[in-house]
Amino acid sequence: MSDTSVSTTSTSTKEVSTNLQVRFKTEKGKLLLLFPPESNHGDIESPIPMTWTEIWQQLKQRLKAGEKFWQPQTEVELIAFDRLLDTRQLQEIAEALLEVKLNLKRVSTSRRQTAVAAATVGYSVEQKSTLNTLNKTSTKKVQPLAEPLYLEMTVRSGVEIRHPGTIIIIGDLNPGGYVIADGDILIWGRLRGVVHAGAQGNSKSVIMTLQMEPTLLRIADKVARGPEKVPVQFYPEVAYVLNQGIRISRAKDFAKIYR
């Protein structure tokens, strides 16, 4: 399957119509499943957004047409844009992919509800602050942080959560799990995986947890590894940047310093 085309047409009628379809795209060795955006963002020429039934029918058609071109057990990333998907719909998508031996592993979305649903089911998640497409060029303009993302779950090995704001998790982060936030990270449980706060370079971001046992800590461009010996007793702790390095303090001591 290839998404590359050559055209001498100056207007992008064909491109626009393609972006309003369910489609697969191979990019950098990954198989992407792209859903059409739910909103037209002011484009008066855009048709009425597709319903779930229409998307489902198109997905089944695409899978049937492309089944023989994919390698078995290929991992798929769903690019959902601003489309609202619940856990049932995500499970139906995963089951349809499994029928042709494709594995849904990751969901990229700009909708908080979709991000929470995907994380709840157990997929890696990247929540984007604004709707963007694969055809848009990135901008270096600093964007304001998105509203915090709240999750009640255990982040298991192999699962990655990304969010352009603060992430608050009521539960544990297991070894092999990743949490990456442009803002702060709060793990109301055991932190035993990899965390990266201030991922866009904000060294004032902090990492807070009830039990600090990280595989790796990152704040902005600073990196620290977890202790080799497991502490005998645990306290709520905060990791923050001080004097060009990451320091970990008890939460009560951190509060005295920064109150």
N, C-alpha and C positions, 0 to 999 in steps of 0.2 A: 504494500500500500504506500503510495507516495502522494504528498499534497502539493508537489511542485508543479507549476504550470507556467506556460509562456504565452503572453498576450500583448498585442500592440494597441489594445483599446485603452484610451486615456481614462474613461470613467470605469468605476469598479462595480457595475451592475451585477456581473457574475460573482464577484467576490462577496458583495453584500448578501446575495441570495444564498451563497454557500454558508455564510456565517449564521444564517437563520435556519440551518438544518442541523440535525444530529449528525456528527461526523467523527471519524477517527483520523488521527494524524500522528505520524512518527517523527519525533524530535529528539535528537541527541541520544538515540538508542532506546528511547522510551515510547510506549504506545499511549497516546492521549485520547481520551473520549471527551469530546466537546459538545456541550448542550447549548442551544441558542439562549441568549439573554432573555430574561423575563420582561424587562422594560425596554422601551425604545430610546430612552434618554433624549427626548425632544426631537427625534427624527420623525417628522410627520409622514414620511413616505414608508415607514416601517409598518408591516401588517400587524393585525391583532396578535398578541403573544400566543404561542402554542400552548395547548392544554397538556396535562400529563398523559392523557390517552394518546394524543398525537405524537408526543415524544416517545412514548413506549412503542407505538407501532413503527416509528422510524428506526428506533434502536434495534428492534427485532429484524427489520429488513436489512439494516447495515450488517448485523451479525451474520445473517444468512448469506449475504453477498460476499463477505470478506473472510468467511470461516477458513477457507483453504489457504489463505495467504499468511496466516499468523502461526508463529511457533507455539506449540503447547506450553502451558504454564507461564506465558508472558504476563508480566505485571502491568496493570493499567492504572493510570491516574485520571480521575474524573475531574474535568474542568467545568464546574457548575455555574460559574459567574454569579449572577444575582438570583438564580432560580431557587425557590424554596423547596427543599426536599426533606421528608421525614424519614424516620428509621425504617418504616415499612417499604417505602419507595427505594431507599438505598439497598435494602436486602433483596428486593426484586431485581434491581440492576445487577447486583453481585451474582445472583442465581442465574440470570440470563447470560452473563459473561462466562460463568462456570460451564454452561452447556456447550460452549465452544472452546473450553479449556483455557480461558483467560481469567486472571485473578485480579480483582479490584483491591488495590493496596492503599491508595491515597486519594483524598478529596480536596480540591481547591475551590474556595467559595468566598463571596463577599457578604454572605448572609450568616448572621450569628446563629440562627436556629438550625441552619444546615450544618454549620461547623459543630454545634453541640450534638446533633443527631449522629453525625459521622464519627465523632470521638466516642460517643456512647456505644456504638456498634463495634468499635475497635479499630477503625481505620486511622492512618496518619492523616493529619489535617493541616491545611494552610489557609488561614482566613485573611483575605486581603481587605484593606480599608476602603477601597473604592473599586468599582467595576473596571476591569481593563481586559484587553484582548491580547492574544498572542501577536497580533500584527502591529500593536502600538509600541513605540520606542519608550524606554524608561526615562524618567526625569530625575534630576539630582536635587530638585526642590524638596526641602524638608517638609514632610507631611505631619500634621498634628496626630497625636496618638488616638487610636480608636478607643471606644468604650471597653472596659475590662471584659474579659471572657471568663465566665464562671463555669466550671465543670465539676460534677460529682462523679468521680470514677477513679479507677486504678489505671495508670498509664503503664501498660505492659511492655515487655521487650519487643522491639521492632516497630513500636508506634511512635510517631513524631507529631507534636502539636506546635503549630506556628501561628502567631497572632501579632498584628501591628499595634499592640497596646499592652496592657498588663494582663497576665494570666493568673487566675486564682483557681487552685485545684483542691477540692475537698476529697482527699484520698492520698494514696501513695504513688510515687514515681519509682517504678522498679528498675533494676539494672537492665541496660539495653534500651530503655525508653528515653525519649528526647523531648524537652520543652524549650521552645525558643520564642522570646518575646521582645518587642521593641521597647516595652516598658519594664515594670517590675515583675517578679515571679514570687508567688506565695503558694507553698505546698503545705496544706493543713494535714500533714501526715509524715511519712518517711520519705526523704529525698535520697534515693540511691542510684539514680541514673545521671544523665547529662543535662545540664541546664545552661542557657545562655540568655541573660538579661541585657537590656540595652543593645540589642543586636544591630541597631543602626548607628551605634557609636556613642550612646548616652552613658557616660561613666558614672552618672549620679544614680543610676538604677540600682536596685537592691534585690537580693534573693532571701526570702524568709521561709523557714520551715520549723516544724516541731521537732524533727529528728534529722540532723545533718550527717549523711553518709554518702556524699556524692562520688560518682565515678569521675566527673569533671565539672568544674565550675568556670563559667565565662561571664564577665561583665564588660561590655564594649569590646575592647581589644585585649583585655587582661585575662589571663588563664591561671587556674589553680587546680591541683588535683586533691582528691580526698585523702584523709589520713590513712597511713598504712595499717595502724592498729585501731580497732574498733573501740571507741570510748566506753568506759564502764557505765557511765551515767550520762543521760541525754537531757538537754535543756532546749527550749525554743531558741534558735539562733538566727542571726542575720549576717549575710555576706555582703560586703560593700568595698568600694575602691578607696584606698587611703595610701598616700605617698607612692603612687605609681604601681601599687600592687593590690591584691585582694586580701582583705582581712575578715576574719569571722569572729563575731562577738556574741555574747548572750543577748537575747532580746532586751532584757531589762537594762543592761549596760548601754546598749545602743540607744535606747530611748533616753537615757540620761544625757548622752553626748549630743543628740540631735533634737532634743525637745526645745 
